[in-house]
Amino acid sequence: MRILVTGGAGYVGSTLVPMLLEQGHKVRVIDMLKFGGHGLLPCCQHRGFELIKADINDEAALSKALEGVEAIVHLAAIVGYPACKKEPQLATATNVEGTRTLLRLRRRDQRVLYASTGSIYGSVPDYVCNENTPRAPITLYGETKGQAEEMVLDAGNSIAYRFATAFGVSNRMRLDLMPNDFTYQAVRNRNLIVYEGGFKRTFVHVRDMARSFLFALERWDTVKDDVYNVGHESMNFTKEDVARKILQFVDYYLHFAEVGSDADQRNYEVSYQKIREKGFETTIDLDRGIEELVRAARLIEFQNPFANV
């Protein structure tokens, strides 16, 4: 299959694109390379790999990128609370207008697989969210992704995945993800201060995120024109749970602060029954993910561009 991956040089894309190539697909990436393209270097050995360096709102470049493809994995976005807070206009232009441009230019027979987010649920501490739970985002990131998700589903021949909070090692590493950040601080600084440790999130490993797209491509007729939470109930953890889990792998000083707050106030628990009934299961638990994050933190220096946001 010929597949276009928008934002394919990012955290998820640099994990997904090699998987697609290994399965024999021809993959074209369109990405502005805001954070560089080193994560895709291993893909250059594949003749079926192509890169177009351009913004998702560059209509000429996007039209060229769409030529001849059968499916579009739409990852291009300003991702996460810190990044959207830092560049709100760019976030809206990319997440909302970029999606609008893509849907206007694509052919109706081209499948669209959209990376949405569980952040659209906002703060729902009293019950478990499912796909019918009203969207109530409390961040610009959640708002823009929710708007784009609605457009994608209205366009048809599409799916939207509401991913749990991503974590794990990727060829294009991110530290603005809580387990990644906590682990790096534990390894490098030997201490960690946690605010509002009772707040709960659900987590999904980046390789399982990539696998979910492969799953949908293989079973399109049974999953299309719907929205799915992607993760697993066994990965519902509080911030305190994650910090204590890291203690099993790293000896560091852990402090739970009674004064202060986390700027990102998301707090929710999610059901993943719907996608599980379709046949998709995650494969990487928190222990395995933290174990690899510890090895990665000892191997190279990471930088968090949003540390002061």
C-alpha positions in Angstrom: 0.0 0.0 0.0 1.1 3.6 -0.6 0.8 5.6 2.6 1.3 9.2 3.4 2.4 10.0 7.0 1.9 13.6 7.9 4.3 14.7 10.7 6.2 11.5 10.1 9.5 12.7 11.6 8.0 13.2 15.0 7.8 11.0 18.2 5.2 8.6 16.9 6.0 8.9 13.2 9.7 8.0 13.6 8.5 4.8 15.2 5.6 4.1 12.8 7.4 4.8 9.5 10.0 2.0 9.9 7.3 -0.5 10.8 5.3 0.4 7.7 8.4 0.0 5.5 9.3 -3.3 7.1 5.9 -4.6 6.2 6.5 -3.7 2.5 4.5 -0.5 2.3 5.7 2.5 0.3 5.8 5.5 2.7 5.9 9.2 1.9 6.4 11.6 4.8 5.5 15.3 4.8 7.0 17.1 7.7 8.4 20.6 8.3 11.2 19.1 10.4 10.7 21.5 13.2 12.7 19.2 15.5 15.0 17.8 12.8 14.8 14.6 10.8 17.4 12.4 12.4 14.8 9.9 13.6 14.1 8.9 10.0 17.7 8.3 9.0 17.3 4.5 9.2 14.4 4.7 6.7 16.7 6.1 4.0 18.0 2.6 3.2 14.5 1.7 1.9 13.7 2.5 -1.7 10.0 2.8 -0.7 10.7 5.8 1.5 10.2 9.4 0.4 10.3 12.7 2.4 8.7 16.0 1.5 9.9 18.8 3.7 7.0 21.2 4.0 4.3 22.5 6.3 1.0 20.8 6.4 -0.7 24.1 5.3 1.5 24.3 2.2 -1.2 23.4 -0.3 1.1 22.8 -3.3 3.4 20.5 -1.3 0.5 18.7 0.3 -1.3 18.2 -3.0 2.0 16.6 -4.3 2.3 14.5 -1.2 -1.3 13.1 -1.6 -0.7 12.0 -5.2 -1.1 8.2 -5.6 -1.5 7.3 -1.9 -4.2 5.0 -0.6 -4.1 5.9 3.1 -3.1 8.9 5.2 -1.9 8.6 8.8 -2.4 12.1 10.0 0.1 12.8 12.8 1.1 16.4 12.0 0.4 18.5 15.0 1.8 20.7 17.7 1.5 18.1 20.4 1.0 18.5 24.2 0.1 21.2 26.7 3.5 22.8 26.9 4.1 23.1 23.1 0.6 24.5 22.5 1.0 27.0 25.3 4.3 28.2 23.9 3.1 28.7 20.4 -0.7 29.0 20.5 -1.2 30.5 17.0 1.0 27.8 15.4 -1.0 25.1 17.4 -4.3 26.3 15.9 -2.9 26.7 12.4 -1.4 23.2 12.4 -3.8 21.2 14.4 -7.1 22.7 13.1 -6.3 24.5 9.8 -3.8 21.9 8.8 -6.4 19.1 9.2 -9.0 21.2 7.4 -6.6 21.7 4.5 -5.7 17.9 4.3 -9.4 16.9 4.3 -10.2 19.4 1.5 -7.4 18.2 -0.7 -7.6 14.4 -0.2 -9.8 12.2 -2.4 -12.8 10.6 -0.7 -11.3 7.1 -1.4 -8.1 7.9 0.5 -8.4 6.5 4.0 -7.6 8.9 6.9 -6.3 7.6 10.2 -6.2 10.5 12.7 -4.1 10.7 15.9 -6.5 12.3 18.4 -5.9 12.3 22.2 -7.5 11.4 25.5 -6.8 15.0 26.5 -10.2 15.9 25.0 -11.8 14.4 28.2 -10.2 17.1 30.4 -10.7 16.5 34.1 -13.1 13.7 34.9 -12.1 12.2 38.3 -15.5 10.7 39.2 -16.1 8.0 36.5 -14.4 6.1 33.7 -14.5 7.8 30.3 -15.5 6.0 27.1 -16.0 7.1 23.6 -19.4 8.5 24.4 -18.2 10.7 27.2 -18.7 14.4 26.3 -15.6 16.2 25.2 -14.5 18.8 27.8 -10.9 19.8 27.0 -9.2 22.1 29.5 -6.1 22.9 27.4 -5.5 24.4 24.0 -4.0 21.1 22.9 -7.2 19.3 23.8 -9.4 21.9 22.2 -7.6 21.9 18.9 -7.3 18.1 18.7 -11.0 17.8 19.5 -12.0 20.2 16.7 -9.8 18.3 14.2 -11.2 15.0 15.3 -14.7 16.1 14.6 -13.8 17.3 11.1 -12.0 14.0 10.4 -15.0 11.9 11.4 -17.5 14.1 9.6 -15.4 13.7 6.4 -15.9 9.9 6.3 -13.7 7.0 5.3 -11.7 7.7 8.4 -11.0 6.7 12.0 -9.9 8.7 15.0 -7.7 7.3 17.8 -7.9 8.9 21.2 -4.5 7.9 22.5 -3.6 7.6 26.2 -0.6 9.6 27.3 2.3 8.4 25.3 5.6 7.2 26.7 8.7 5.2 25.8 11.8 5.5 23.7 11.5 6.7 20.2 14.0 7.7 17.5 12.8 11.3 18.0 12.7 11.5 21.8 10.4 13.7 23.8 10.8 14.7 27.5 7.5 16.6 27.8 5.8 13.3 28.5 5.4 12.5 32.2 6.9 9.0 32.4 9.8 10.1 30.1 10.4 13.2 32.1 10.2 11.6 35.5 12.6 8.8 34.5 15.1 11.2 33.0 15.1 13.3 36.1 15.5 10.3 38.3 18.5 9.0 36.3 20.2 12.3 35.6 19.4 14.4 38.7 18.8 11.7 41.2 15.8 13.5 42.6 12.2 14.3 41.6 9.5 16.6 43.0 6.0 15.5 42.2 3.0 17.9 42.4 -0.6 16.6 42.8 0.5 13.0 42.9 -3.0 11.7 43.0 -3.9 12.9 39.5 -4.5 9.9 37.3 -3.6 9.3 33.6 -3.6 6.3 31.3 -0.4 5.5 29.4 0.4 3.8 26.1 3.8 3.0 24.7 4.8 4.6 21.5 5.3 1.3 19.8 1.8 0.2 20.7 0.6 3.5 19.2 2.3 2.7 16.0 1.0 -0.9 16.0 -2.6 0.5 16.3 -2.3 2.1 12.9 -1.1 -1.1 11.4 -4.0 -2.8 13.0 -6.5 -0.4 11.4 -5.0 -0.6 8.0 -5.3 -4.3 8.0 -8.9 -4.3 9.3 -10.2 -1.2 7.7 -13.7 -2.3 6.8 -14.4 -3.4 10.4 -13.0 -0.2 12.1 -13.6 2.7 9.7 -15.9 5.6 10.4 -15.6 5.5 14.2 -13.5 6.7 17.1 -11.6 4.6 19.6 -9.7 5.1 22.8 -6.3 3.4 22.4 -4.6 2.1 25.5 -5.4 -0.4 28.2 -7.1 -0.3 31.6 -4.1 -1.9 33.3 -2.1 1.2 32.4 -4.2 3.6 34.5 -1.8 5.1 37.0 -1.5 8.1 39.3 1.5 10.3 39.1 2.6 8.9 42.4 2.3 5.4 41.0 4.6 6.2 38.1 7.2 7.9 40.4 7.2 4.9 42.8 7.5 2.5 39.9 10.7 4.3 38.8 12.1 3.6 42.2 12.2 -0.1 41.4 14.8 0.7 38.7 16.6 3.8 39.9 17.8 4.8 43.4 16.8 8.5 43.6 15.2 11.0 46.1 11.5 11.3 45.6 9.5 14.1 47.2 5.7 14.7 47.0 5.1 18.4 47.3 2.1 19.7 49.3 2.5 23.2 48.0 2.4 23.9 44.3 0.5 22.5 41.3 1.0 20.9 37.9 0.0 23.3 35.1 -1.6 20.5 33.2 -4.7 19.6 35.3 -5.9 16.6 33.3 -7.2 13.9 35.6 -9.2 11.0 34.2 -9.5 7.2 33.8 -10.4 5.6 30.5 -12.1 2.4 29.1 -10.5 0.7 26.2 -13.1 -2.0 25.7 -14.3 -0.8 22.3 -11.0 -1.3 20.5 -10.2 -4.5 22.4 -13.5 -5.9 21.1 -12.2 -5.2 17.6 -9.1 -7.3 18.4 -6.4 -4.8 19.4 -4.4 -5.2 22.6 -1.4 -3.2 23.8 1.8 -5.2 24.5 4.2 -3.0 26.5 3.5 -2.4 30.2 4.9 0.4 32.4 7.7 -1.7 33.8 9.1 -2.5 30.4 8.7 1.0 29.2 10.5 2.5 32.3 13.3 -0.1 32.0 14.1 1.1 28.5 13.8 4.8 29.4 16.4 4.2 32.1 18.8 2.7 29.6 18.1 5.6 27.2 18.6 8.3 29.8 22.0 6.8 30.6 23.0 6.6 27.0 22.4 10.1 25.6 21.6 13.6 26.6 18.0 14.7 26.0 16.7 18.2 26.0 13.2 19.3 26.9 12.4 22.5 24.9 9.4 23.2 27.1 11.0 22.8 30.5 10.3 26.4 31.5 6.8 26.7 29.9 
